[in-house]
């Protein structure tokens, strides 16, 4: 009896320290990441690096958004490029016919674009999420080609193959990209915060049960349909907002670029590389993949050979790191700690 009581404080000490450390990391990691991102444009100096960071932030946000459906819920959507295009065209069509009074007006419209895209996504999710796994992936990728075909053929609205333009943003040349950059940092913060809140909420618990065993989750009375629809709506809403920022940044929207299946493939690759179902895995994947993709595209030119690199990276991830970088590192560190 005495030995048991005397052992209790000794065991509690390391355990309490172990509990505090994750809490400290949960605060320190986002502070360091976003402080670095906020300072980056003023420290790198080169406009091409800021441009690269803009596209990296775009994909980091979209990968985090895709993770809500493909990672937390386990539904591998291949149709997110359609919602990226819907957001891009929504922004372009409105401000093509209603020129903005100020350069900030298209940014202020982002919540409207996000909500509108989410509302469009709800009936799609209601139909598509009646299927699972491979069938769900096929249904969602079909949506990409439907939206792309509409973008080509509804010329009165989208401009067809000629595209549709927004007036260029009236920002100074020296700091033209800065507003877009900081808006994307904000969207990434929203995506990360939303994922963290969902992972620690009842919704996250339901999504985890859906991913592990949806039939059993439904059998115990979990509102799986509502949870899946909520995750899908939040996911595509964020993706549509990023599409709107992209449309304003490039100032001209064409169907092959606005509704491109490779956009979805990029999101999926980044999530799987960093760690599906994790908080920071999609962000890490984006910051690893996008610079490499841009470098290969620059070195190999416009011949699409960089897509071979995409395929090779996907193969390596599936064979070597099937759970992604962060979960694999966590497993190895856990084994080392256990070995001690």
N, C-alpha and C positions, 0 to 999 in steps of 0.2 A: 504493500500500500504506500509506504513511504517513498519507494523508488519511483512509483508511478507519478506521485504528486511532484516530486523533485524534478522529474523529466519534463513536466508540462511547460514550465517557463522556458526551458532550453529549446524545446520544439517551437514554442510560440514566437521566439525572437526571430529566427531566420524566416519563419513563415510570414510574419508581419512585414519584414523587409521585402520579401518576395511580392507581397500584395502592393506595397507602395511603389515599387519600381515600374510595373506596367502603367500605373496611373501617371507617374512622372513622364514616361515615354509617350503616353497618349496626349499629353499637353506639349511636350518638347518637340515632337516630330512635326506636327502641323505648324507650330510657331517658326521653327527653323526653315521648313519648306517654303512657307508663304512669305517670310521675311526675305529669303533669298530671291524668290520670284519678283517681289516688289522692287528690289534693288537692281535686278539684272539689267533692265534696259539702260540704266544710267552708268553701269560699269562696263558692259561689253562694248558699247560705242558703235560698232559696225552695224549699219542698217540691215545687212543680209542676215546677221545673227538674230536680230530682233524679229525679222520676218520668219526665220526658222523657228524661233520660240513661239511665235503666234500659231503656226501650224501644229507645233508640238502640244501647245495648250488646247487647241481645238480637239485633237485626238485624245488627249488625256481626259478631257471632259466627256467626250462621247464614249470612250472606253469605260469610264466610271458609270455613265448612264446605262450602257449595255450590260454592265455587271449586275445591275439590279434585277434584270430578267434572266440573263444567261448564267450569271454566277450565283446569286442568292436563291433564285427560284429554280434554276436548272433547266430553263427553256431556251435552247440555242437559237435565238432569232437571227435570221439572215436578211431581214427586211428593213433594218434601221436606216439604210441609205435612202429609202423612200421618204422617210420622215425628215431626214436631213434636207432632201430636195423640196419637200412641202414647206418647211420653214424658210428655205432660201427663196422659193418662188412667192411665198406669202409676203415676205419683206419686199422683194423686187417689184411685184405687181402693184402693191399699194403705193410705194414711193415713186414708181414710174409715173403713175397717174396723179399723185399728190406730192409734188416735190417738197422735201423737208424745209421747214423755215430755218432751222439751225442744224449744225452737224451732229448734235446730240439727239435729235428727235428719233432717228432710227434705232438708237440704243434704248430709248425709253419705250419703244414698241415691243421690246423683247418679251416682257411678261405676257403680252397679248398673243404674240406668236407662239410662245410655249403653251399657253392654255389652249389656243386653237388647234395646235398640232396634237396635244393630248386628247382633245375631244374627237378629232379625226381617228386617233388610234384606238379609242375605246371599242367601237363596233368591230374594228379589225381584230382586236384582241379577243373579243367575245366569240368570234367565229374561229379564229386560228387556235385559241387555247382549248378548244374542244379536242384537239389532237395533241400528240406528244412526240418528243424525240425527233426522229428523221422526218416524219410527216409534218411536224410543226415547222421544221427548218425549210422544207420544200414549199409549204404554204406561204411562209413569210418572204422567201426570196422571189416568189411569183409576184408579190406586191411591187417589188422594185421594178420589174419589167412593165407592169401595168402602169405605174406612175410615170416611168420614162416614156412609154408610148403616148400617154396623154400629153406629156410635156412637148413631144414632137408634133402632135396633131391638133391640139387645141390652140391654134395659132393666134386667134383673136385675143386670147388671154395670156399665153406664155411667149408669144413671138415665134413659136416653132423652132426650127433648126437655127434660125438667125439669132435667137435668144432675146433677152430683155434686159435693159440697163437701168441702173440707178445713177443719178448724178454723183460724181466723185465727192467724197467727204471734203469739206472746206477747211482742212487742218493744214498747218504749215508744213513745208517740205521736210524740215529738219526733224520734226517730231510727229510726222503723219501717222506712223504706226502705233504710237504710244496709247491713244485712246482705245484702239482695238485690243491691244495687249492687255490693258488693265481691266477691260470689260471681260475678257476671257479668263483672267485670273479670278475675277469675281464669280464667273460661272463655274470654274473649277472648284472654288471654295464651297459654292452651293452644292455641287455634286458630291464632294467628299463629306460635307456636313450631313447631307441627306442620307448618304450611305451609312455613316456612323450612327445616326439616329435610328434608322430602320433596323440595323443589325442589333441594336440594344433594345428594340421595342417588341411588342407582341406581333406586329406585322412581320418583323424579321424572323421570329420564331416560327410563324406559320409558313413563311417562304422556305425556311430550312426544312420543315417537315414535308413540304411539297416536293422539294428537291430529293429528299431521301426516300420517301415512300408516300406518294400522293394519295393512293387508295386508302392507306391506313389513316392518313391525316383526315380524309373525308369521313372515314368510318367513325372517328372519335368526335366528329361534329365541328371540326375546324372550318371556318368560312374560307375555303381555298379559292373559290371563284372570285370573291371580292378582293382577296389579297393579290391574286395574279393580275386582275384588272388594274388595281392601284399601282402595282410595280410597273406594269407595262405603260400606263399613262404617264407616270413620272419619268420613266426612261425616255420615251419618245418625245415628251415635252422638252426635256433638256437638249435632246438631239436636234429638235427643230430650232431651238434658240441658237445653237451653235451654227446651224445652217444659215440663219438670218444674219449673224455676224459675218460669216464668210461671204455672203452675197453683197453686203455693204462694203466689205474690204476689197473684193475684186471688182466691184461695181458693174459687173455684167454676168448674167447667168445663162449658161447653155445646158440643154438636157444631158449630154454625155458626161458633163462634169458635176452637175447638181445632183443627178440621180445615177450614181456610179456604184455598181456592186463592190468595187474594190474598197470603197469607203467602209462598208460593213466588214469586209475581210480584214481590213486594218484594225478595226475595233476588236474583233474576235482574237486576232493574233496577239494584240497587246495585252488583252485580259488573260489569255492562256499563258503568255510568257511571264507576266508578273505574278499571277496567282489568282485563279478564278475564285470568286466568293470572298476575297480579302478586301481590306479597305484601301491599301496603298499599292496593291499589285497592278491594277490598271494604269495608275499614274506612272509607276516605274516602267512598265512595259512601253508606254508611249514615249517616255524620255529615252528609251533605248532604241526603239524601232524607227521613229520618225527621222532623227538625224542620219541614221544609216541609210534609210530609204531615199532621203533627199540627196545624200552623197552619191549613191549608186545611180540615181536618175541623172545627176549632173555629169558623172563620169561616163555613163553609157549612152547618154543622149536620149532622143525621143523614140527609141526602138523597143521600149517596154521590156528590155532584157532584165531590168531590175526586178521584174516580177518573179524571175527565177530565184533571186535571192529571197524574196518573200516565201516562196514555196519551200526552199531549203531550210529557212529558219523555222517555219511551221513544222517541218519534219523533225528537225533536231529537238524542238520543244516537246513534241509528242513522244519521242523515243527516250530522251535523256531527262527531261523535266516535265513529266506529264501533269504534275500538280502545280507547276510554275515555280518561279525563283523563290518568292517569299515563303511559301509552305515548305519547300525543299530545304531551305536554310533553317527554318524553324525545327524541322525534323532532325537535321544533323546536329544542331546545337542542343536539342533535347537529348539526343543519344549521348553526346559528350558529357552533359551534366549528369545524366543517369549513370554513365560509366564511372564517374567520380564517386 
